[in-house]
């Protein structure tokens, strides 16, 4: 089932085309990362999905409803990049308020605060919270009512590494329960293993939209091989395979994606002279740089 569909969506502000003819689909239970530099059109796209910014042309379908309609809002959870709450309220009071607005039992709000790691601080005023703690309140707010679509804009901003790991565990649980998740983030390393698909925007256009292995296959960026040799074999292996000699017994090589298996065969044929081999494909950061700067027209 398709939870979110954007078809040929365009948004212009005067002569500026902020979003230019993008097509994007997010299915139920799918985790999609939306990447792009500042000004790429990510936030404008999210605002159009929420109904906060009208489309110039194209179509958006949110779970069978128009963006911004009462039905779409009831089924959507949203975490903005910069969350803001009433500083004089406690986290419990703030989330109880949102629960009543969304016709959700307040007891479920308490459960969500526990789930995002704020059980110890339920009754503290939000003005005493760190940025990361306020971000967790925002996440709990976005999860109220078990949304069928979750839109998360820089959701891990201000979170420490352990909290980021916990956040993605929650995202995984949401997806397993059938929630479609579209999240925008600059923390690319986290996204490599915690999303199903990567969509990259640049200059208002969608320039890539596929799984990480598919993006790597299409980009054909070099694969890095790090070889650890026995002490007396480094010079011989370097002369045989080429590459760059690193400190001591290490050798760095690069090869094309479709040459990887042949290169590994050459390395394994050297037998005991090779102690270890690490294979590192192109990272998401390298793919992002590749796609966001690849044959793009200026808007």
C-alpha positions as CSV (number, residue, x, y, z in Angstrom):
1,X,0.0,0.0,0.0
2,X,1.3,3.4,-0.9
3,X,1.2,5.8,2.0
4,X,2.7,8.9,0.3
5,X,2.8,9.8,-3.4
6,X,4.3,12.8,-5.1
7,X,3.7,13.1,-8.9
8,X,5.5,15.8,-10.9
9,X,5.4,18.1,-7.9
10,X,6.7,21.7,-8.6
11,X,6.9,24.7,-6.3
12,X,7.9,28.1,-7.5
13,X,8.4,31.4,-5.5
14,X,8.3,34.0,-8.2
15,X,11.1,33.2,-10.6
16,X,12.7,30.7,-8.2
17,X,11.9,27.0,-8.7
18,X,12.4,25.6,-5.2
19,X,11.1,22.1,-6.2
20,X,11.1,21.0,-9.9
21,X,9.0,18.1,-11.0
22,X,9.8,15.5,-8.4
23,X,8.2,12.0,-8.2
24,X,8.5,10.1,-5.0
25,X,6.6,7.2,-3.4
26,X,6.8,5.8,0.2
27,X,5.0,2.6,0.9
28,X,3.6,1.4,4.2
29,X,6.4,0.0,6.4
30,X,9.1,1.6,4.3
31,X,11.9,3.8,5.7
32,X,13.0,6.4,3.1
33,X,15.8,8.9,3.7
34,X,15.4,12.3,1.9
35,X,18.9,13.9,1.6
36,X,20.0,17.3,0.2
37,X,22.0,20.3,0.9
38,X,20.4,23.4,2.5
39,X,18.2,24.9,-0.2
40,X,17.9,21.7,-2.1
41,X,14.1,21.6,-1.7
42,X,13.7,19.1,1.1
43,X,11.9,21.3,3.6
44,X,9.7,22.8,1.0
45,X,8.7,19.3,-0.1
46,X,7.8,18.3,3.5
47,X,5.8,21.5,3.9
48,X,3.8,20.6,0.8
49,X,3.1,17.1,2.0
50,X,1.9,18.6,5.3
51,X,-0.3,21.1,3.5
52,X,1.5,24.1,4.9
53,X,2.7,25.2,1.5
54,X,0.5,25.0,-1.6
55,X,1.8,23.2,-4.8
56,X,2.4,25.2,-7.9
57,X,1.7,22.1,-10.0
58,X,1.6,18.3,-9.7
59,X,-0.2,16.1,-7.2
60,X,0.4,14.8,-3.7
61,X,-1.6,12.0,-2.1
62,X,-1.4,11.3,1.6
63,X,-2.9,7.9,2.4
64,X,-5.7,8.6,-0.1
65,X,-6.3,12.2,1.1
66,X,-5.3,15.7,0.1
67,X,-2.3,17.2,1.9
68,X,-3.3,19.3,4.8
69,X,-6.8,17.8,5.0
70,X,-8.2,16.8,8.4
71,X,-8.0,13.1,7.4
72,X,-4.4,13.4,6.3
73,X,-3.4,15.3,9.4
74,X,-5.0,12.7,11.6
75,X,-2.9,10.0,10.0
76,X,0.4,11.9,9.9
77,X,3.0,12.4,12.6
78,X,5.5,15.2,12.1
79,X,8.8,16.1,13.9
80,X,10.2,19.5,12.7
81,X,13.9,20.2,12.7
82,X,13.6,22.9,15.4
83,X,11.1,21.8,18.0
84,X,9.5,24.4,20.3
85,X,7.4,23.8,23.4
86,X,6.1,25.9,26.3
87,X,9.0,26.3,28.6
88,X,6.9,26.5,31.7
89,X,5.2,23.2,31.1
90,X,6.5,19.8,32.1
91,X,7.0,17.2,29.4
92,X,4.0,15.3,30.7
93,X,1.8,18.4,30.6
94,X,2.9,19.3,27.1
95,X,2.3,15.8,25.7
96,X,-1.0,15.5,27.5
97,X,-2.1,18.7,25.7
98,X,-1.1,17.3,22.3
99,X,-2.8,14.0,23.2
100,X,-6.1,15.8,23.9
101,X,-5.8,17.7,20.6
102,X,-5.3,14.4,18.8
103,X,-8.0,12.6,20.8
104,X,-5.5,10.1,22.2
105,X,-5.6,8.8,25.8
106,X,-3.2,10.7,28.0
107,X,-1.9,7.4,29.4
108,X,-0.5,6.7,26.0
109,X,1.4,10.0,26.1
110,X,3.1,8.9,29.3
111,X,4.1,5.6,27.7
112,X,5.6,7.4,24.7
113,X,7.7,9.6,27.0
114,X,9.0,6.5,28.7
115,X,9.7,5.0,25.3
116,X,11.9,7.9,24.2
117,X,13.9,7.8,27.4
118,X,12.3,10.6,29.4
119,X,10.6,8.6,32.1
120,X,13.0,10.0,34.7
121,X,12.1,13.6,33.7
122,X,8.4,13.5,33.0
123,X,7.6,16.2,35.6
124,X,10.5,18.5,35.0
125,X,9.8,21.8,33.2
126,X,10.9,21.8,29.6
127,X,13.0,24.9,30.1
128,X,15.4,22.7,32.1
129,X,15.8,20.3,29.3
130,X,18.8,20.0,27.0
131,X,18.4,20.2,23.2
132,X,18.5,16.5,22.9
133,X,15.8,16.0,25.6
134,X,13.5,18.5,23.8
135,X,14.1,16.6,20.6
136,X,12.8,13.5,22.4
137,X,9.7,15.3,23.5
138,X,9.2,16.2,19.8
139,X,9.6,12.6,18.8
140,X,7.1,11.4,21.4
141,X,4.7,14.1,20.0
142,X,5.1,12.8,16.5
143,X,4.3,9.2,17.5
144,X,1.0,10.1,19.2
145,X,-1.9,8.2,17.7
146,X,0.3,5.6,15.9
147,X,0.6,7.6,12.7
148,X,0.4,5.7,9.4
149,X,2.9,8.3,7.9
150,X,5.8,9.8,9.9
151,X,7.6,12.8,8.6
152,X,10.9,13.4,10.5
153,X,13.0,16.5,9.7
154,X,16.5,16.2,11.2
155,X,15.2,14.0,13.9
156,X,18.5,13.1,15.5
157,X,19.7,16.8,15.9
158,X,21.1,17.2,19.3
159,X,21.1,13.5,20.2
160,X,24.2,11.7,21.5
161,X,25.3,8.4,19.7
162,X,23.4,6.2,22.1
163,X,20.2,8.2,21.8
164,X,20.5,8.2,18.0
165,X,20.7,4.4,18.2
166,X,17.6,4.3,20.4
167,X,15.8,6.6,18.0
168,X,16.4,4.3,15.0
169,X,15.2,1.4,17.0
170,X,11.9,3.3,17.4
171,X,11.9,4.0,13.7
172,X,12.4,0.3,13.0
173,X,9.5,-0.6,15.3
174,X,7.3,2.0,13.5
175,X,8.1,0.5,10.1
176,X,7.5,-3.1,11.4
177,X,4.1,-1.9,12.5
178,X,3.3,-0.6,9.0
179,X,4.1,3.1,9.4
180,X,5.7,4.7,6.3
181,X,8.7,6.8,7.4
182,X,10.2,9.7,5.4
183,X,13.1,11.3,7.3
184,X,15.5,14.0,6.3
185,X,18.9,14.0,7.9
186,X,22.5,15.2,7.5
187,X,23.8,12.4,9.7
188,X,24.5,10.1,6.7
189,X,26.4,7.4,8.5
190,X,23.3,6.5,10.6
191,X,21.2,6.1,7.5
192,X,23.4,3.5,5.7
193,X,22.0,0.6,7.7
194,X,18.7,2.0,9.1
195,X,16.8,2.9,5.9
196,X,15.4,1.0,3.0
197,X,15.8,3.6,0.3
198,X,17.8,6.8,-0.3
199,X,16.3,9.8,-2.2
200,X,18.7,12.7,-2.9
201,X,17.6,16.2,-3.9
202,X,19.8,18.9,-5.5
203,X,18.7,22.3,-6.8
204,X,15.1,21.3,-6.4
205,X,15.3,18.1,-8.4
206,X,15.3,14.5,-7.3
207,X,18.6,13.2,-8.7
208,X,18.7,9.7,-7.1
209,X,16.1,7.4,-5.6
210,X,17.1,3.8,-4.9
211,X,18.4,1.4,-2.3
212,X,22.0,1.8,-1.2
213,X,23.3,-1.2,-3.2
214,X,21.5,0.1,-6.3
215,X,23.0,3.6,-5.9
216,X,26.5,2.0,-5.6
217,X,26.0,-0.1,-8.7
218,X,24.7,2.9,-10.7
219,X,27.4,5.3,-9.5
220,X,30.3,2.9,-10.2
221,X,32.5,4.6,-7.6
222,X,35.7,2.9,-6.7
223,X,35.8,0.1,-4.1
224,X,38.7,0.3,-1.6
225,X,40.7,-2.7,-0.6
226,X,43.0,-2.7,2.5
227,X,45.5,-5.6,2.5
228,X,47.4,-6.6,5.6
229,X,50.5,-8.6,4.6
230,X,53.1,-10.6,6.5
231,X,56.1,-8.5,7.4
232,X,58.5,-9.9,4.7
233,X,55.9,-9.8,1.9
234,X,54.8,-6.2,1.8
235,X,57.2,-5.0,-0.9
236,X,56.6,-8.0,-3.1
237,X,52.8,-7.8,-2.9
238,X,53.0,-4.0,-3.5
239,X,55.1,-4.6,-6.7
240,X,52.7,-7.3,-7.8
241,X,49.3,-5.6,-7.2
242,X,50.2,-1.9,-7.2
243,X,48.4,0.4,-4.9
244,X,49.6,2.6,-2.1
245,X,51.9,1.4,0.6
246,X,50.7,2.5,4.1
247,X,52.4,2.2,7.5
248,X,54.1,-1.1,8.0
249,X,52.3,-4.1,6.6
250,X,49.3,-2.4,4.9
251,X,48.5,-1.7,1.3
252,X,45.6,0.3,-0.1
253,X,44.1,-0.5,-3.5
254,X,41.1,0.8,-5.4
255,X,39.2,-0.9,-8.2
256,X,35.9,-0.6,-10.1
257,X,32.8,-2.3,-8.6
258,X,32.7,-4.9,-11.4
259,X,36.5,-5.7,-11.0
260,X,36.2,-6.4,-7.2
261,X,35.9,-10.2,-7.5
262,X,38.8,-10.5,-9.9
263,X,41.0,-8.3,-7.6
264,X,40.0,-10.5,-4.6
265,X,41.0,-13.5,-6.6
266,X,44.4,-12.1,-7.2
267,X,44.9,-11.3,-3.6
268,X,43.7,-14.7,-2.3
269,X,46.1,-16.4,-4.8
270,X,49.0,-14.9,-2.8
271,X,48.2,-17.3,0.0
272,X,49.8,-16.9,3.4
273,X,51.5,-13.7,2.5
274,X,48.2,-12.0,2.9
275,X,47.0,-11.8,6.6
276,X,43.8,-9.9,6.1
277,X,41.7,-8.0,3.5
278,X,39.1,-5.3,4.2
279,X,36.7,-4.4,1.4
280,X,35.0,-0.9,1.7
281,X,32.4,0.1,-0.8
282,X,31.6,3.7,-1.5
283,X,30.0,5.3,1.6
284,X,26.7,7.1,1.6
285,X,28.6,10.4,2.0
286,X,30.6,9.7,-1.2
287,X,27.4,8.7,-3.0
288,X,25.7,11.9,-1.8
289,X,28.5,14.0,-3.2
290,X,28.4,12.1,-6.5
291,X,24.7,12.4,-7.1
292,X,24.2,15.9,-5.7
293,X,26.8,17.4,-8.1
294,X,26.3,15.1,-11.1
295,X,25.3,16.8,-14.4
296,X,22.8,19.2,-12.8
297,X,21.3,22.3,-14.5
298,X,21.3,25.5,-12.5
299,X,17.7,26.4,-11.4
